[in-house]
Amino acid sequence: MLNVLDFGILITYVVLVLTVGCGAAWMQKRKAAKLGVERDDGAYFLAARTLKWPIIGLSLFSTNISTVHIVALCEEGYRSGLAYANFELAAIFTLVILAVFFVPFYLRAHVTTLPDFLEKRFNRNCRDFLAFLSIISAVFIHIGVSLYAGAVVINAMLGFGTEVAQLMPTMIMIAVATGLYVVVGGLLAVTLTDAIQTTTLLIGSAIVTTFAFMKLGGWGVLQETVGPNMISVLRPSGDFSGMPWHAVVIGYPVIGIWYWCTDQTIVQRVLGAKDENHGKAGAMFACVLKLLPMFLFVLPGLLCLALLHKGLLPELSDSKEAFAHMVMNLLPAGFRGLIVAALLAALMGTIAGALNSIATLFAFDLYKRFKPETPNKKLVHIGRAATITGVILAIIWSPIIGKFDSIYGAIASMICYISPPITAVFMVGIFWKRATAKAGALTLWIGFILGLIVFALDLLKEHTGWSMLFMHAAGLLCLICIIIMIVASLLGEDTNTEENLKLVWDSPMTPLRIKGSPGLMNYKFQAVAVMTIACIIYFLFRAPTQEKIDAWKTANPEAAARIEAHCNPTPEAE
């Protein structure tokens, strides 16, 4: 249970975030008053396009890392070791794609939303589709799932119940607190608070990892206790984790490009960049930050398993409680309050980003379409109304998440089934001049329908016999969508205009010829450096040879037996 000191730290943190978030609106209004102008839609939705690279990078990372992200990765670390760190390390490569191939087009086209970009490249139908799907994913995935998972963990750590009726007050308070500074301050409020929340999150997670390592006795003890396979990131075919290396290679580029390069909730931070160099550098800074979750979010779950096998932690009743279990049993008073604040930081960061994207999408891509003469001031009010509506819908939807067997699995599979057509249309659209608007719209809708069908087959696999890994399914669906787009474009009339073709690269090498900033701030140097580090980590944590596994089993027979039982539990044990 948390004591008075813990609650004091938690309350101080919440007050600090709300003060900074709401103060952003005051700063914008004061600046506008000095200049003798009104605060416009650019200030509210895109922070007046003044964001610099440190804020962009921190905000990208904070919006990505939610409470459900931390808790689920810790759970997966406990269940299957470092295999799910692939989702973090592979993101580095798609963030490089964002910086090199997408940022120049987005900023040069001066778009407010990604559906806006899709209309300029193709047509209004494509814009409508992406706007609708982006709002739905923001409400039901980014906000709804995060609210539910966050409320469960926070209630458990505060000693409250986790039934739906007991979770609702927590979800409402979190949503209202976050919605307050988003409604008042807009994107500047989101990015400023993200900087605070990211720092808190990283410090809190580092504290948990440090205490766990100190309790266990170091890396050598971890290796002896869990074995070489659990410490590896790349896994062989048939691995119990369900995350073999080829699934990552086939599926992650599809979901990674959708998430990091085309999802409004994420990319909106880049759209508010001061200039192209800051947009690219912000994405590169996010790459550096993505090196950390493997060690701060996934590894603690594996440490929890080792501590349990060593008898250094009380028994764990549910793997979903692995993170909370360590916090409550390893950390002294004061630190526990800081960790709850870190969890709240992650939750508020994700919700804030999603709410701001909902406001932007609804105001610009839906409302302004039917009323194009709407003044900027009214658009801000419309965006705020959409934000409030999104909060209400997410709260209503959140309890339904509790009916899924695995929250993380449900999120991953949903993303794998909705992302393929969007990834296909964006990638083909920016690299192939012959891609047509009709082909783009056809691909989006057919891909969406196919994704729904495959999701249903997977959800009901006990009855349908569906056995394909969701990452493999994402790759296959994306390939089908690319084929549809190419064939439909070739069979149809080329309706591209000179304006359309300005948003297509002459060749994949063209963006690499952009000079960029000098010295260490050059995006090419940064991209090569961070990808090299990621590759080194992959090499160091590669799949062990059978000889190495056999040697560990021979030297540590009792530990090997416990890990075997953990990885392949009997029905009675389950």
Secondary structure, 3 states (H helix, E strand, C coil): CCCHHHHHHHHHHHHHHHHHHHHHHHHHHHHHHHHCCCCCHHHHHHHHHCECHHHHHHHHHHHHCCHHHHHHHHHHHHHHCCHHHHHHHHHHHHHHHHHHHHHHHHHHCCCCCHHHHHHHHCCHHHHHHHHHHHHHHHHHHHHHHHHHHHHHHHHHHHCCCCCHHHHHHHHHHHHHHHHHHHHHHHHHHHHHHHHHHHHHHHHHHHHHHHHHHHHHCCHHHHHHHHCHHHHCCCCCCCCCCCCCHHHHHHHHHHHHHHHHHHCHHHHHHHHCECCHHHHHHHHHHHHHHCCCHHHHHHHHHHHHHHHHHCCCCCCCCCHHHHHHHHHHHHCCCCHHHHHHHHHHHHHHHHHHHHHHHHHHHHHHHHHHHHCCCCCHHHHHHHHHHHHHHHHHHHHHHHHHHHHCCCHHHHHHHHHHHHHHHHHHHHHHHHHCCCCCHHHHHHHHHHHHHHHHHHHHHHHCHHHHCCCCCHHHHHHHHHHHHHHHHHHHHHHCCCCCCHHHHCCCCCCCCHHHHCCCCCHHHCHHHHHHHHHHHHHHHHHHCCCCCHHHHHHHHHHCHHHHHHHHHHHCCCCCCC
